[in-house]
Amino acid sequence: MNTYHFKLELDRVPSDAETDALYEGGLDDAAVQANHRNGAARLVCAREAASMSEALYSAIRQAESVGLEIIGVASEDTVTIPEIAAKIGRTPQSVRLLASGKRGPGGFPAGKTLGRYTFYSWNEVGKWLGKHYELPYDDDAATIAAADLLIRARAMADISALAPLINV
């Protein structure tokens, strides 16, 4: 088994009794990280499991069993060109040329522009870099990003009817 590291975002700071219940309920491999000024809280987990998916699923179920609501999984999927450059050891200009198709094989994943900034999915960029430049691709980061999206979707609407789409 491997140890998987991730952060579960909570809807609020847990009480002392809830923190004790987390520990007693099996989340003794997690620590509560709380900001009492703004009410933000996370469970910082280091869980042994057969896979990242299994680690996430079991930790989420244990936290929810004591009455806490998981509202997301901290994900670093949204990145800018300078962040991509830092992750892969290139200059921002080199990555801009890849993104614009002026260098490399083309087909760089499309970004989403908000105001003056363009954001990219690290998962999509990582897959592309792995395919074209044989850079290692982090499946765990992709699993975390997907889990975050699923949890946020679950909070927005009843997605049980969409379950077959997940298995497509």
mmCIF file of the C-alpha atoms, coordinates in Angstrom:
data_MODEL
# 
_entry.id   MODEL 
# 
loop_
_atom_site.group_PDB 
_atom_site.id 
_atom_site.type_symbol 
_atom_site.label_atom_id 
_atom_site.label_alt_id 
_atom_site.label_comp_id 
_atom_site.label_asym_id 
_atom_site.label_entity_id 
_atom_site.label_seq_id 
_atom_site.pdbx_PDB_ins_code 
_atom_site.Cartn_x 
_atom_site.Cartn_y 
_atom_site.Cartn_z 
_atom_site.occupancy 
_atom_site.B_iso_or_equiv 
_atom_site.pdbx_formal_charge 
_atom_site.auth_seq_id 
_atom_site.auth_comp_id 
_atom_site.auth_asym_id 
_atom_site.auth_atom_id 
_atom_site.pdbx_PDB_model_num 
ATOM 1   C CA . MET A 1 1   ? 0.000   0.000  0.000   1.00 0.00 ? 1   MET A CA 1 
ATOM 2   C CA . ASN A 1 2   ? 1.024   3.580  -0.663  1.00 0.00 ? 2   ASN A CA 1 
ATOM 3   C CA . THR A 1 3   ? 0.438   6.702  1.393   1.00 0.00 ? 3   THR A CA 1 
ATOM 4   C CA . TYR A 1 4   ? -1.635  9.332  -0.412  1.00 0.00 ? 4   TYR A CA 1 
ATOM 5   C CA . HIS A 1 5   ? -1.634  13.003 0.565   1.00 0.00 ? 5   HIS A CA 1 
ATOM 6   C CA . PHE A 1 6   ? -4.621  15.281 -0.030  1.00 0.00 ? 6   PHE A CA 1 
ATOM 7   C CA . LYS A 1 7   ? -6.730  18.000 1.602   1.00 0.00 ? 7   LYS A CA 1 
ATOM 8   C CA . LEU A 1 8   ? -10.490 17.794 2.057   1.00 0.00 ? 8   LEU A CA 1 
ATOM 9   C CA . GLU A 1 9   ? -12.249 21.150 2.270   1.00 0.00 ? 9   GLU A CA 1 
ATOM 10  C CA . LEU A 1 10  ? -14.902 21.345 5.000   1.00 0.00 ? 10  LEU A CA 1 
ATOM 11  C CA . ASP A 1 11  ? -18.028 23.496 5.107   1.00 0.00 ? 11  ASP A CA 1 
ATOM 12  C CA . ARG A 1 12  ? -16.999 24.854 8.522   1.00 0.00 ? 12  ARG A CA 1 
ATOM 13  C CA . VAL A 1 13  ? -14.538 24.525 11.369  1.00 0.00 ? 13  VAL A CA 1 
ATOM 14  C CA . PRO A 1 14  ? -15.398 21.336 13.288  1.00 0.00 ? 14  PRO A CA 1 
ATOM 15  C CA . SER A 1 15  ? -16.150 21.498 16.998  1.00 0.00 ? 15  SER A CA 1 
ATOM 16  C CA . ASP A 1 16  ? -13.856 19.785 19.483  1.00 0.00 ? 16  ASP A CA 1 
ATOM 17  C CA . ALA A 1 17  ? -16.383 16.952 19.776  1.00 0.00 ? 17  ALA A CA 1 
ATOM 18  C CA . GLU A 1 18  ? -16.457 16.506 15.983  1.00 0.00 ? 18  GLU A CA 1 
ATOM 19  C CA . THR A 1 19  ? -12.660 16.532 15.844  1.00 0.00 ? 19  THR A CA 1 
ATOM 20  C CA . ASP A 1 20  ? -12.590 13.791 18.487  1.00 0.00 ? 20  ASP A CA 1 
ATOM 21  C CA . ALA A 1 21  ? -15.243 11.839 16.543  1.00 0.00 ? 21  ALA A CA 1 
ATOM 22  C CA . LEU A 1 22  ? -13.134 12.103 13.369  1.00 0.00 ? 22  LEU A CA 1 
ATOM 23  C CA . TYR A 1 23  ? -10.164 10.584 15.142  1.00 0.00 ? 23  TYR A CA 1 
ATOM 24  C CA . GLU A 1 24  ? -12.249 7.853  16.762  1.00 0.00 ? 24  GLU A CA 1 
ATOM 25  C CA . GLY A 1 25  ? -14.013 7.169  13.442  1.00 0.00 ? 25  GLY A CA 1 
ATOM 26  C CA . GLY A 1 26  ? -10.788 6.278  11.637  1.00 0.00 ? 26  GLY A CA 1 
ATOM 27  C CA . LEU A 1 27  ? -9.453  9.636  10.509  1.00 0.00 ? 27  LEU A CA 1 
ATOM 28  C CA . ASP A 1 28  ? -6.465  9.402  12.827  1.00 0.00 ? 28  ASP A CA 1 
ATOM 29  C CA . ASP A 1 29  ? -4.358  9.961  9.695   1.00 0.00 ? 29  ASP A CA 1 
ATOM 30  C CA . ALA A 1 30  ? -5.729  13.491 9.262   1.00 0.00 ? 30  ALA A CA 1 
ATOM 31  C CA . ALA A 1 31  ? -5.247  16.838 10.953  1.00 0.00 ? 31  ALA A CA 1 
ATOM 32  C CA . VAL A 1 32  ? -7.724  19.690 11.042  1.00 0.00 ? 32  VAL A CA 1 
ATOM 33  C CA . GLN A 1 33  ? -6.370  22.912 9.573   1.00 0.00 ? 33  GLN A CA 1 
ATOM 34  C CA . ALA A 1 34  ? -8.683  25.779 10.546  1.00 0.00 ? 34  ALA A CA 1 
ATOM 35  C CA . ASN A 1 35  ? -8.884  29.516 10.051  1.00 0.00 ? 35  ASN A CA 1 
ATOM 36  C CA . HIS A 1 36  ? -11.215 30.748 12.773  1.00 0.00 ? 36  HIS A CA 1 
ATOM 37  C CA . ARG A 1 37  ? -11.296 34.283 11.328  1.00 0.00 ? 37  ARG A CA 1 
ATOM 38  C CA . ASN A 1 38  ? -13.051 33.249 8.109   1.00 0.00 ? 38  ASN A CA 1 
ATOM 39  C CA . GLY A 1 39  ? -14.423 29.836 9.149   1.00 0.00 ? 39  GLY A CA 1 
ATOM 40  C CA . ALA A 1 40  ? -12.463 27.934 6.508   1.00 0.00 ? 40  ALA A CA 1 
ATOM 41  C CA . ALA A 1 41  ? -11.287 24.455 7.417   1.00 0.00 ? 41  ALA A CA 1 
ATOM 42  C CA . ARG A 1 42  ? -9.550  21.486 5.824   1.00 0.00 ? 42  ARG A CA 1 
ATOM 43  C CA . LEU A 1 43  ? -8.646  17.962 6.723   1.00 0.00 ? 43  LEU A CA 1 
ATOM 44  C CA . VAL A 1 44  ? -5.009  17.393 5.763   1.00 0.00 ? 44  VAL A CA 1 
ATOM 45  C CA . CYS A 1 45  ? -4.789  13.650 5.124   1.00 0.00 ? 45  CYS A CA 1 
ATOM 46  C CA . ALA A 1 46  ? -1.977  11.132 4.720   1.00 0.00 ? 46  ALA A CA 1 
ATOM 47  C CA . ARG A 1 47  ? -3.879  7.915  4.061   1.00 0.00 ? 47  ARG A CA 1 
ATOM 48  C CA . GLU A 1 48  ? -2.602  4.440  3.272   1.00 0.00 ? 48  GLU A CA 1 
ATOM 49  C CA . ALA A 1 49  ? -4.650  2.801  0.544   1.00 0.00 ? 49  ALA A CA 1 
ATOM 50  C CA . ALA A 1 50  ? -4.397  0.797  -2.647  1.00 0.00 ? 50  ALA A CA 1 
ATOM 51  C CA . SER A 1 51  ? -5.149  3.878  -4.779  1.00 0.00 ? 51  SER A CA 1 
ATOM 52  C CA . MET A 1 52  ? -5.770  7.611  -4.541  1.00 0.00 ? 52  MET A CA 1 
ATOM 53  C CA . SER A 1 53  ? -9.444  7.004  -5.353  1.00 0.00 ? 53  SER A CA 1 
ATOM 54  C CA . GLU A 1 54  ? -9.776  4.555  -2.470  1.00 0.00 ? 54  GLU A CA 1 
ATOM 55  C CA . ALA A 1 55  ? -7.990  6.929  -0.084  1.00 0.00 ? 55  ALA A CA 1 
ATOM 56  C CA . LEU A 1 56  ? -10.252 9.850  -1.031  1.00 0.00 ? 56  LEU A CA 1 
ATOM 57  C CA . TYR A 1 57  ? -13.441 7.813  -0.900  1.00 0.00 ? 57  TYR A CA 1 
ATOM 58  C CA . SER A 1 58  ? -12.765 6.307  2.517   1.00 0.00 ? 58  SER A CA 1 
ATOM 59  C CA . ALA A 1 59  ? -11.697 9.622  4.080   1.00 0.00 ? 59  ALA A CA 1 
ATOM 60  C CA . ILE A 1 60  ? -14.727 11.449 2.674   1.00 0.00 ? 60  ILE A CA 1 
ATOM 61  C CA . ARG A 1 61  ? -17.112 8.760  3.966   1.00 0.00 ? 61  ARG A CA 1 
ATOM 62  C CA . GLN A 1 62  ? -15.516 8.802  7.426   1.00 0.00 ? 62  GLN A CA 1 
ATOM 63  C CA . ALA A 1 63  ? -15.696 12.604 7.669   1.00 0.00 ? 63  ALA A CA 1 
ATOM 64  C CA . GLU A 1 64  ? -19.303 12.680 6.508   1.00 0.00 ? 64  GLU A CA 1 
ATOM 65  C CA . SER A 1 65  ? -20.257 9.913  8.953   1.00 0.00 ? 65  SER A CA 1 
ATOM 66  C CA . VAL A 1 66  ? -19.648 12.321 11.868  1.00 0.00 ? 66  VAL A CA 1 
ATOM 67  C CA . GLY A 1 67  ? -21.801 15.045 10.322  1.00 0.00 ? 67  GLY A CA 1 
ATOM 68  C CA . LEU A 1 68  ? -19.229 17.150 8.493   1.00 0.00 ? 68  LEU A CA 1 
ATOM 69  C CA . GLU A 1 69  ? -19.826 18.220 4.912   1.00 0.00 ? 69  GLU A CA 1 
ATOM 70  C CA . ILE A 1 70  ? -16.995 17.905 2.418   1.00 0.00 ? 70  ILE A CA 1 
ATOM 71  C CA . ILE A 1 71  ? -17.319 20.757 -0.078  1.00 0.00 ? 71  ILE A CA 1 
ATOM 72  C CA . GLY A 1 72  ? -14.222 20.081 -2.167  1.00 0.00 ? 72  GLY A CA 1 
ATOM 73  C CA . VAL A 1 73  ? -10.794 18.558 -2.484  1.00 0.00 ? 73  VAL A CA 1 
ATOM 74  C CA . ALA A 1 74  ? -7.940  21.054 -2.630  1.00 0.00 ? 74  ALA A CA 1 
ATOM 75  C CA . SER A 1 75  ? -6.724  20.837 -6.199  1.00 0.00 ? 75  SER A CA 1 
ATOM 76  C CA . GLU A 1 76  ? -3.935  22.591 -8.003  1.00 0.00 ? 76  GLU A CA 1 
ATOM 77  C CA . ASP A 1 77  ? -5.432  21.900 -11.422 1.00 0.00 ? 77  ASP A CA 1 
ATOM 78  C CA . THR A 1 78  ? -5.869  25.526 -12.480 1.00 0.00 ? 78  THR A CA 1 
ATOM 79  C CA . VAL A 1 79  ? -2.525  26.958 -13.598 1.00 0.00 ? 79  VAL A CA 1 
ATOM 80  C CA . THR A 1 80  ? -1.108  29.891 -15.537 1.00 0.00 ? 80  THR A CA 1 
ATOM 81  C CA . ILE A 1 81  ? 1.688   29.837 -18.085 1.00 0.00 ? 81  ILE A CA 1 
ATOM 82  C CA . PRO A 1 82  ? 4.316   30.938 -15.517 1.00 0.00 ? 82  PRO A CA 1 
ATOM 83  C CA . GLU A 1 83  ? 3.162   28.130 -13.175 1.00 0.00 ? 83  GLU A CA 1 
ATOM 84  C CA . ILE A 1 84  ? 3.373   25.567 -15.991 1.00 0.00 ? 84  ILE A CA 1 
ATOM 85  C CA . ALA A 1 85  ? 6.866   26.836 -16.819 1.00 0.00 ? 85  ALA A CA 1 
ATOM 86  C CA . ALA A 1 86  ? 7.986   26.464 -13.193 1.00 0.00 ? 86  ALA A CA 1 
ATOM 87  C CA . LYS A 1 87  ? 6.576   22.922 -12.979 1.00 0.00 ? 87  LYS A CA 1 
ATOM 88  C CA . ILE A 1 88  ? 8.398   21.715 -16.087 1.00 0.00 ? 88  ILE A CA 1 
ATOM 89  C CA . GLY A 1 89  ? 11.597  23.731 -15.911 1.00 0.00 ? 89  GLY A CA 1 
ATOM 90  C CA . ARG A 1 90  ? 11.019  25.935 -18.952 1.00 0.00 ? 90  ARG A CA 1 
ATOM 91  C CA . THR A 1 91  ? 10.708  29.663 -19.354 1.00 0.00 ? 91  THR A CA 1 
ATOM 92  C CA . PRO A 1 92  ? 7.253   31.262 -19.544 1.00 0.00 ? 92  PRO A CA 1 
ATOM 93  C CA . GLN A 1 93  ? 8.088   32.397 -23.093 1.00 0.00 ? 93  GLN A CA 1 
ATOM 94  C CA . SER A 1 94  ? 8.833   28.794 -24.108 1.00 0.00 ? 94  SER A CA 1 
ATOM 95  C CA . VAL A 1 95  ? 5.450   27.669 -22.747 1.00 0.00 ? 95  VAL A CA 1 
ATOM 96  C CA . ARG A 1 96  ? 3.679   30.597 -24.471 1.00 0.00 ? 96  ARG A CA 1 
ATOM 97  C CA . LEU A 1 97  ? 5.169   29.432 -27.775 1.00 0.00 ? 97  LEU A CA 1 
ATOM 98  C CA . LEU A 1 98  ? 3.931   25.880 -27.127 1.00 0.00 ? 98  LEU A CA 1 
ATOM 99  C CA . ALA A 1 99  ? 0.459   27.180 -26.178 1.00 0.00 ? 99  ALA A CA 1 
ATOM 100 C CA . SER A 1 100 ? 0.233   29.350 -29.288 1.00 0.00 ? 100 SER A CA 1 
ATOM 101 C CA . GLY A 1 101 ? 1.360   26.520 -31.581 1.00 0.00 ? 101 GLY A CA 1 
ATOM 102 C CA . LYS A 1 102 ? 4.444   28.458 -32.721 1.00 0.00 ? 102 LYS A CA 1 
ATOM 103 C CA . ARG A 1 103 ? 6.677   25.759 -31.254 1.00 0.00 ? 103 ARG A CA 1 
ATOM 104 C CA . GLY A 1 104 ? 6.202   22.052 -30.711 1.00 0.00 ? 104 GLY A CA 1 
ATOM 105 C CA . PRO A 1 105 ? 3.747   19.585 -32.247 1.00 0.00 ? 105 PRO A CA 1 
ATOM 106 C CA . GLY A 1 106 ? 0.631   21.752 -31.800 1.00 0.00 ? 106 GLY A CA 1 
ATOM 107 C CA . GLY A 1 107 ? -2.580  20.820 -30.064 1.00 0.00 ? 107 GLY A CA 1 
ATOM 108 C CA . PHE A 1 108 ? -1.671  22.398 -26.716 1.00 0.00 ? 108 PHE A CA 1 
ATOM 109 C CA . PRO A 1 109 ? -4.772  22.282 -24.487 1.00 0.00 ? 109 PRO A CA 1 
ATOM 110 C CA . ALA A 1 110 ? -6.976  25.347 -24.749 1.00 0.00 ? 110 ALA A CA 1 
ATOM 111 C CA . GLY A 1 111 ? -6.996  27.776 -21.866 1.00 0.00 ? 111 GLY A CA 1 
ATOM 112 C CA . LYS A 1 112 ? -9.868  29.761 -20.438 1.00 0.00 ? 112 LYS A CA 1 
ATOM 113 C CA . THR A 1 113 ? -9.434  33.508 -20.390 1.00 0.00 ? 113 THR A CA 1 
ATOM 114 C CA . LEU A 1 114 ? -10.818 35.511 -17.487 1.00 0.00 ? 114 LEU A CA 1 
ATOM 115 C CA . GLY A 1 115 ? -10.065 39.192 -17.792 1.00 0.00 ? 115 GLY A CA 1 
ATOM 116 C CA . ARG A 1 116 ? -6.385  39.629 -18.602 1.00 0.00 ? 116 ARG A CA 1 
ATOM 117 C CA . TYR A 1 117 ? -5.375  36.117 -17.536 1.00 0.00 ? 117 TYR A CA 1 
ATOM 118 C CA . THR A 1 118 ? -5.565  32.736 -19.212 1.00 0.00 ? 118 THR A CA 1 
ATOM 119 C CA . PHE A 1 119 ? -5.863  29.630 -17.063 1.00 0.00 ? 119 PHE A CA 1 
ATOM 120 C CA . TYR A 1 120 ? -5.120  26.055 -18.066 1.00 0.00 ? 120 TYR A CA 1 
ATOM 121 C CA . SER A 1 121 ? -5.975  22.661 -16.605 1.00 0.00 ? 121 SER A CA 1 
ATOM 122 C CA . TRP A 1 122 ? -2.743  21.125 -15.286 1.00 0.00 ? 122 TRP A CA 1 
ATOM 123 C CA . ASN A 1 123 ? -4.331  17.718 -15.859 1.00 0.00 ? 123 ASN A CA 1 
ATOM 124 C CA . GLU A 1 124 ? -4.841  18.441 -19.568 1.00 0.00 ? 124 GLU A CA 1 
ATOM 125 C CA . VAL A 1 125 ? -1.445  20.110 -19.967 1.00 0.00 ? 125 VAL A CA 1 
ATOM 126 C CA . GLY A 1 126 ? 0.255   17.252 -18.081 1.00 0.00 ? 126 GLY A CA 1 
ATOM 127 C CA . LYS A 1 127 ? -1.282  14.640 -20.382 1.00 0.00 ? 127 LYS A CA 1 
ATOM 128 C CA . TRP A 1 128 ? -0.204  16.634 -23.443 1.00 0.00 ? 128 TRP A CA 1 
ATOM 129 C CA . LEU A 1 129 ? 3.345   17.064 -22.123 1.00 0.00 ? 129 LEU A CA 1 
ATOM 130 C CA . GLY A 1 130 ? 3.522   13.373 -21.278 1.00 0.00 ? 130 GLY A CA 1 
ATOM 131 C CA . LYS A 1 131 ? 2.447   12.420 -24.789 1.00 0.00 ? 131 LYS A CA 1 
ATOM 132 C CA . HIS A 1 132 ? 4.694   14.822 -26.688 1.00 0.00 ? 132 HIS A CA 1 
ATOM 133 C CA . TYR A 1 133 ? 7.681   15.326 -24.384 1.00 0.00 ? 133 TYR A CA 1 
ATOM 134 C CA . GLU A 1 134 ? 7.694   12.154 -22.278 1.00 0.00 ? 134 GLU A CA 1 
ATOM 135 C CA . LEU A 1 135 ? 7.383   14.154 -19.068 1.00 0.00 ? 135 LEU A CA 1 
ATOM 136 C CA . PRO A 1 136 ? 5.917   12.166 -16.166 1.00 0.00 ? 136 PRO A CA 1 
ATOM 137 C CA . TYR A 1 137 ? 2.157   12.492 -15.806 1.00 0.00 ? 137 TYR A CA 1 
ATOM 138 C CA . ASP A 1 138 ? 0.663   12.543 -12.292 1.00 0.00 ? 138 ASP A CA 1 
ATOM 139 C CA . ASP A 1 139 ? -2.474  10.381 -12.224 1.00 0.00 ? 139 ASP A CA 1 
ATOM 140 C CA . ASP A 1 140 ? -3.037  11.276 -8.562  1.00 0.00 ? 140 ASP A CA 1 
ATOM 141 C CA . ALA A 1 141 ? -3.346  14.976 -9.412  1.00 0.00 ? 141 ALA A CA 1 
ATOM 142 C CA . ALA A 1 142 ? -5.937  14.063 -12.052 1.00 0.00 ? 142 ALA A CA 1 
ATOM 143 C CA . THR A 1 143 ? -7.873  11.956 -9.531  1.00 0.00 ? 143 THR A CA 1 
ATOM 144 C CA . ILE A 1 144 ? -7.845  14.820 -7.020  1.00 0.00 ? 144 ILE A CA 1 
ATOM 145 C CA . ALA A 1 145 ? -9.076  17.298 -9.653  1.00 0.00 ? 145 ALA A CA 1 
ATOM 146 C CA . ALA A 1 146 ? -11.853 14.917 -10.736 1.00 0.00 ? 146 ALA A CA 1 
ATOM 147 C CA . ALA A 1 147 ? -12.904 14.262 -7.128  1.00 0.00 ? 147 ALA A CA 1 
ATOM 148 C CA . ASP A 1 148 ? -13.062 18.009 -6.490  1.00 0.00 ? 148 ASP A CA 1 
ATOM 149 C CA . LEU A 1 149 ? -15.312 18.513 -9.522  1.00 0.00 ? 149 LEU A CA 1 
ATOM 150 C CA . LEU A 1 150 ? -17.590 15.628 -8.500  1.00 0.00 ? 150 LEU A CA 1 
ATOM 151 C CA . ILE A 1 151 ? -17.960 16.895 -4.937  1.00 0.00 ? 151 ILE A CA 1 
ATOM 152 C CA . ARG A 1 152 ? -18.739 20.414 -6.144  1.00 0.00 ? 152 ARG A CA 1 
ATOM 153 C CA . ALA A 1 153 ? -21.267 19.022 -8.653  1.00 0.00 ? 153 ALA A CA 1 
ATOM 154 C CA . ARG A 1 154 ? -22.876 16.954 -5.897  1.00 0.00 ? 154 ARG A CA 1 
ATOM 155 C CA . ALA A 1 155 ? -23.413 20.143 -3.885  1.00 0.00 ? 155 ALA A CA 1 
ATOM 156 C CA . MET A 1 156 ? -25.064 21.910 -6.830  1.00 0.00 ? 156 MET A CA 1 
ATOM 157 C CA . ALA A 1 157 ? -27.656 19.331 -7.807  1.00 0.00 ? 157 ALA A CA 1 
ATOM 158 C CA . ASP A 1 158 ? -28.825 15.753 -7.473  1.00 0.00 ? 158 ASP A CA 1 
ATOM 159 C CA . ILE A 1 159 ? -26.335 14.053 -9.765  1.00 0.00 ? 159 ILE A CA 1 
ATOM 160 C CA . SER A 1 160 ? -27.425 10.477 -9.018  1.00 0.00 ? 160 SER A CA 1 
ATOM 161 C CA . ALA A 1 161 ? -29.251 10.355 -12.372 1.00 0.00 ? 161 ALA A CA 1 
ATOM 162 C CA . LEU A 1 162 ? -25.943 11.199 -14.066 1.00 0.00 ? 162 LEU A CA 1 
ATOM 163 C CA . ALA A 1 163 ? -24.106 8.221  -12.534 1.00 0.00 ? 163 ALA A CA 1 
ATOM 164 C CA . PRO A 1 164 ? -24.220 6.235  -15.829 1.00 0.00 ? 164 PRO A CA 1 
ATOM 165 C CA . LEU A 1 165 ? -22.244 9.031  -17.518 1.00 0.00 ? 165 LEU A CA 1 
ATOM 166 C CA . ILE A 1 166 ? -19.361 8.484  -15.104 1.00 0.00 ? 166 ILE A CA 1 
ATOM 167 C CA . ASN A 1 167 ? -19.038 4.888  -16.318 1.00 0.00 ? 167 ASN A CA 1 
ATOM 168 C CA . VAL A 1 168 ? -19.197 5.779  -20.026 1.00 0.00 ? 168 VAL A CA 1 
# 
